[in-house]
Amino acid sequence: MQSKKLQADLMLLLVATIWGFAFVAQRLGMESLGPFGFNALRFMLGACSLIPLLLFVKAPESHCNKELLKSGLIAGGVLFAGASFQQAGLVYTTAGNAGFITGLYIILVPLLGLFIGQTTNINTWIGGLFAVGGLYLLSFQDLSAINFGDILELLGAACWAAHVLIIAKLAPKLDNLRLAISQFVICALLSGIVALFIEADSFTVENAVSSWAPIAYAGLISVGIAYTLQIFAQKHAPPAHAAIIMSLEAVAAAFGGWLMLNEQFSTAGIIGCSLMLVGMLVSQLPALVKREKRRVETE
């Protein structure tokens, strides 16, 4: 049992690393393509990479194509909003900033849950205060020059949090793999439609071919492989435990930005990132303590 938990933790760490470096790929991909064009191609490629798994994962007896389509439209629409804000934000901010700000969805999930009747604990509020202080040091050091890209990333984080809540409601009712594919396809189609209207000059076959490497990484590896690893890993890792490991995505994004894009953090920015990471961890402590108590009681 312990070996399976260790394998799950290592898989989740790999997932966090893949997703962190995806921010670098997303920035590089926009050297030729616009934000919506890049998202259209990467999410469609990601959906296609998961289709072969349908041969091995049988749909449950309660499967309903009509319900799947409806759910795919809802989840895909919110995914489109989150991905659009995130990708557009990368035009104006660094991969490191984007990674840390996106990670705030861990705190925003329970806070948004208040609007649908869910309760939250004091640790979430404490973690939120740490995160807000860190965000200020990272992005709003000079109130006369607020980073527009960071604002877009924060809006994206709110969309990711809403997406988590929606998936939590839909996942128990539907086959997760088919739901994932359907939402990726919807997101790709919406992104493609917008790209055709506002990015027609850059949304070309030639530019897509020149950006094949970032598209392949963001689509095949970040969406296809990482999503599959996450499914297998979370069979043996509780959500709060998994969330903490996957929050290291922000650290991987910062490291990737420094290594491949020569991005730098100021001293205040480093302190800000540290505070945000502490906030993410503090917000998850109660769930981890509860899990540890259950483990001790069953032994």
C-alpha positions as CSV (number, residue, x, y, z in Angstrom):
1,M,0.0,0.0,0.0
2,Q,2.8,2.4,0.9
3,S,4.6,1.7,-2.4
4,K,1.4,2.6,-4.3
5,K,1.2,5.9,-2.3
6,L,4.8,6.6,-3.1
7,Q,4.2,5.9,-6.8
8,A,1.2,8.2,-6.7
9,D,3.2,11.0,-5.1
10,L,6.0,10.7,-7.7
11,M,3.4,10.7,-10.5
12,L,1.8,13.9,-9.1
13,L,5.2,15.5,-8.8
14,L,5.8,14.7,-12.5
15,V,2.4,16.1,-13.3
16,A,3.3,19.4,-11.5
17,T,6.6,19.6,-13.3
18,I,5.0,19.0,-16.7
19,W,2.3,21.6,-16.1
20,G,4.9,24.1,-14.7
21,F,7.0,23.9,-17.9
22,A,3.8,24.2,-20.0
23,F,3.8,27.9,-19.1
24,V,7.1,28.2,-21.0
25,A,5.7,26.3,-24.0
26,Q,2.6,28.6,-23.9
27,R,4.8,31.7,-24.1
28,L,7.0,30.3,-26.8
29,G,3.9,29.2,-28.8
30,M,2.8,32.8,-29.1
31,E,5.8,33.9,-31.0
32,S,3.9,33.0,-34.1
33,L,0.3,32.4,-33.0
34,G,-2.2,34.5,-31.0
35,P,-3.5,33.3,-27.6
36,F,-6.8,31.9,-29.0
37,G,-5.2,30.2,-32.0
38,F,-2.6,28.5,-29.8
39,N,-5.3,27.3,-27.4
40,A,-7.5,26.0,-30.2
41,L,-4.6,23.8,-31.5
42,R,-3.3,22.6,-28.2
43,F,-6.7,21.6,-26.7
44,M,-7.8,19.8,-29.9
45,L,-4.5,17.9,-30.0
46,G,-4.9,17.1,-26.3
47,A,-8.4,15.8,-26.9
48,C,-7.2,13.7,-29.8
49,S,-4.4,12.2,-27.7
50,L,-7.0,10.9,-25.2
51,I,-9.3,9.3,-27.8
52,P,-7.3,6.1,-28.0
53,L,-7.9,5.5,-24.3
54,L,-11.6,5.1,-25.1
55,L,-10.6,1.6,-26.4
56,F,-9.6,0.6,-22.9
57,V,-12.0,2.6,-20.7
58,K,-15.6,1.3,-21.1
59,A,-18.4,3.8,-20.6
60,P,-20.6,3.0,-17.5
61,E,-24.1,1.6,-17.9
62,S,-25.6,4.9,-16.8
63,H,-23.7,6.8,-19.6
64,C,-25.9,9.3,-21.4
65,N,-24.6,11.1,-24.5
66,K,-27.1,14.0,-24.1
67,E,-26.0,14.6,-20.5
68,L,-22.4,14.3,-21.6
69,L,-22.9,16.9,-24.3
70,K,-24.6,19.3,-21.9
71,S,-21.9,18.9,-19.3
72,G,-19.2,19.2,-21.9
73,L,-20.6,22.5,-23.0
74,I,-20.7,23.8,-19.4
75,A,-17.2,22.6,-18.4
76,G,-15.7,23.4,-21.8
77,G,-17.1,27.0,-21.7
78,V,-15.5,27.7,-18.3
79,L,-12.3,25.9,-19.4
80,F,-12.3,28.2,-22.4
81,A,-12.6,31.3,-20.2
82,G,-9.8,30.2,-17.9
83,A,-7.5,29.1,-20.7
84,S,-8.1,32.4,-22.6
85,F,-7.3,34.6,-19.6
86,Q,-4.2,32.5,-18.8
87,Q,-2.9,32.5,-22.4
88,A,-3.7,36.2,-23.0
89,G,-2.0,37.1,-19.6
90,L,1.2,35.4,-20.8
91,V,1.5,38.1,-23.5
92,Y,2.1,40.7,-20.7
93,T,3.6,38.7,-17.8
94,T,6.3,36.1,-17.2
95,A,5.8,32.3,-17.1
96,G,6.9,32.4,-13.4
97,N,4.3,35.0,-12.4
98,A,1.6,33.1,-14.3
99,G,2.4,29.9,-12.6
100,F,2.2,31.3,-9.1
101,I,-0.9,33.3,-9.7
102,T,-2.7,30.4,-11.4
103,G,-1.9,28.3,-8.3
104,L,-4.1,30.5,-6.3
105,Y,-7.1,28.5,-7.5
106,I,-6.3,26.1,-4.6
107,I,-7.4,28.9,-2.2
108,L,-10.1,30.3,-4.5
109,V,-12.0,27.0,-4.7
110,P,-13.2,27.0,-1.1
111,L,-13.9,30.8,-1.2
112,L,-16.0,30.5,-4.3
113,G,-17.7,27.5,-2.7
114,L,-19.2,29.9,-0.1
115,F,-21.6,31.2,-2.9
116,I,-23.0,27.7,-3.4
117,G,-23.5,27.0,0.3
118,Q,-20.2,25.3,1.1
119,T,-18.4,26.1,4.4
120,T,-14.8,26.9,4.7
121,N,-12.3,27.0,7.6
122,I,-10.0,29.5,9.2
123,N,-7.0,28.1,7.5
124,T,-8.4,29.0,4.1
125,W,-8.7,32.7,5.2
126,I,-5.2,32.7,6.7
127,G,-3.8,31.1,3.6
128,G,-5.7,33.6,1.5
129,L,-4.1,36.5,3.5
130,F,-0.6,35.1,2.9
131,A,-1.5,34.7,-0.8
132,V,-2.8,38.2,-1.2
133,G,0.3,39.6,0.5
134,G,2.5,37.6,-1.8
135,L,0.5,38.6,-4.9
136,Y,1.0,42.3,-3.9
137,L,4.8,41.8,-3.6
138,L,4.9,39.9,-6.9
139,S,2.7,42.0,-9.1
140,F,1.6,45.3,-7.5
141,Q,4.8,46.7,-6.0
142,D,4.1,50.0,-7.8
143,L,0.4,50.9,-7.8
144,S,1.0,53.3,-10.7
145,A,2.2,50.4,-12.9
146,I,0.0,47.3,-12.1
147,N,0.9,44.4,-14.3
148,F,-2.0,43.9,-16.7
149,G,-0.9,40.3,-17.5
150,D,-1.1,39.4,-13.8
151,I,-4.6,40.7,-13.6
152,L,-5.6,38.5,-16.5
153,E,-3.9,35.5,-14.8
154,L,-5.8,36.3,-11.6
155,L,-9.1,36.3,-13.5
156,G,-8.0,33.0,-15.1
157,A,-7.3,31.5,-11.6
158,A,-10.9,32.4,-10.6
159,C,-12.1,30.6,-13.7
160,W,-10.0,27.5,-12.9
161,A,-11.5,27.5,-9.4
162,A,-15.0,27.6,-10.8
163,H,-14.0,24.8,-13.2
164,V,-12.8,22.7,-10.3
165,L,-16.2,23.1,-8.6
166,I,-18.1,22.3,-11.8
167,I,-16.0,19.2,-12.4
168,A,-16.5,18.1,-8.8
169,K,-20.3,18.2,-9.4
170,L,-20.2,16.6,-12.8
171,A,-17.5,13.9,-12.4
172,P,-19.5,11.6,-10.1
173,K,-22.3,11.5,-12.7
174,L,-20.3,10.9,-15.9
175,D,-17.4,9.0,-17.2
176,N,-14.4,11.2,-16.4
177,L,-12.4,10.4,-19.6
178,R,-15.3,11.2,-21.9
179,L,-16.1,14.3,-20.0
180,A,-12.5,15.4,-20.3
181,I,-12.4,14.8,-24.1
182,S,-15.7,16.6,-24.6
183,Q,-14.7,19.7,-22.6
184,F,-11.3,19.9,-24.4
185,V,-13.1,19.7,-27.8
186,I,-15.6,22.5,-26.8
187,C,-12.7,24.7,-25.5
188,A,-10.8,24.1,-28.8
189,L,-13.8,24.9,-30.9
190,L,-14.6,28.1,-29.0
191,S,-11.0,29.2,-29.1
192,G,-10.8,28.4,-32.9
193,I,-13.9,30.5,-33.6
194,V,-12.6,33.5,-31.7
195,A,-9.2,33.1,-33.4
196,L,-10.8,33.2,-36.9
197,F,-12.4,36.5,-36.0
198,I,-9.7,38.4,-34.2
199,E,-6.5,36.5,-35.1
200,A,-7.1,35.7,-38.7
201,D,-3.7,37.1,-39.8
202,S,-1.7,34.9,-37.5
203,F,-4.0,31.8,-37.3
204,T,-2.5,30.1,-40.4
205,V,-1.1,26.7,-41.2
206,E,2.4,28.2,-41.7
207,N,2.4,29.7,-38.2
208,A,1.0,26.5,-36.7
209,V,3.8,24.4,-38.3
210,S,6.4,26.9,-37.0
211,S,5.0,26.5,-33.5
212,W,4.7,22.7,-33.6
213,A,7.1,22.1,-30.7
214,P,5.2,24.2,-28.1
215,I,1.9,23.0,-29.4
216,A,3.0,19.4,-29.1
217,Y,4.2,19.9,-25.6
218,A,1.2,21.8,-24.4
219,G,-1.2,19.4,-26.2
220,L,0.3,15.9,-26.1
221,I,2.4,16.1,-22.9
222,S,0.6,18.8,-20.7
223,V,-3.0,17.8,-21.6
224,G,-2.7,14.2,-22.8
225,I,0.0,12.5,-20.7
226,A,-0.2,14.7,-17.5
227,Y,-4.0,14.4,-17.4
228,T,-3.7,10.6,-17.7
229,L,-1.1,10.4,-15.0
230,Q,-3.3,12.5,-12.7
231,I,-6.2,10.1,-13.1
232,F,-4.0,7.1,-12.1
233,A,-2.3,9.0,-9.3
234,Q,-5.4,10.3,-7.6
235,K,-6.7,6.8,-7.1
236,H,-4.2,6.5,-4.3
237,A,-3.8,10.2,-3.3
238,P,-6.5,12.2,-1.4
239,P,-7.5,15.5,-3.1
240,A,-5.9,17.8,-0.5
241,H,-2.7,15.8,-0.5
242,A,-2.7,15.8,-4.3
243,A,-3.4,19.5,-4.4
244,I,-0.4,20.4,-2.3
245,I,2.0,18.4,-4.5
246,M,0.4,19.8,-7.7
247,S,0.8,23.4,-6.3
248,L,4.6,22.8,-7.0
249,E,3.6,23.5,-10.6
250,A,4.2,27.2,-9.7
251,V,7.8,26.5,-8.7
252,A,8.4,24.5,-11.9
253,A,6.9,27.4,-13.9
254,A,9.3,29.8,-12.2
255,F,12.3,27.5,-12.7
256,G,11.4,26.9,-16.4
257,G,11.0,30.6,-17.0
258,W,14.4,31.2,-15.5
259,L,16.1,28.3,-17.3
260,M,14.6,28.7,-20.8
261,L,13.3,32.3,-21.1
262,N,15.9,34.0,-18.9
263,E,13.1,35.4,-16.6
264,Q,14.3,36.9,-13.3
265,F,12.5,37.7,-10.0
266,S,13.3,40.7,-7.8
267,T,13.9,40.1,-4.1
268,A,10.3,41.3,-3.4
269,G,9.1,39.0,-6.1
270,I,10.8,36.0,-4.5
271,I,9.4,36.9,-1.1
272,G,5.9,37.2,-2.8
273,C,6.2,33.8,-4.4
274,S,7.2,32.3,-1.1
275,L,4.2,33.8,0.7
276,M,1.9,32.6,-2.1
277,L,3.3,29.1,-1.8
278,V,2.9,29.2,2.0
279,G,-0.7,30.4,1.6
280,M,-1.5,27.5,-0.7
281,L,0.0,25.0,1.8
282,V,-1.7,26.5,4.8
283,S,-5.1,26.4,3.1
284,Q,-4.8,22.6,2.7
285,L,-3.6,21.7,6.2
286,P,-7.0,20.8,7.8
287,A,-7.7,18.2,5.1
288,L,-4.3,16.7,5.5
289,V,-4.7,16.6,9.3
290,K,-8.1,14.9,9.0
291,R,-6.7,12.3,6.6
292,E,-3.8,11.5,9.0
293,K,-6.3,11.1,11.9
294,R,-8.3,8.6,9.8
295,R,-5.2,6.7,8.9
296,V,-4.1,6.4,12.5
297,E,-7.6,5.3,13.6
298,T,-7.7,2.5,11.0
299,E,-4.3,1.1,12.0
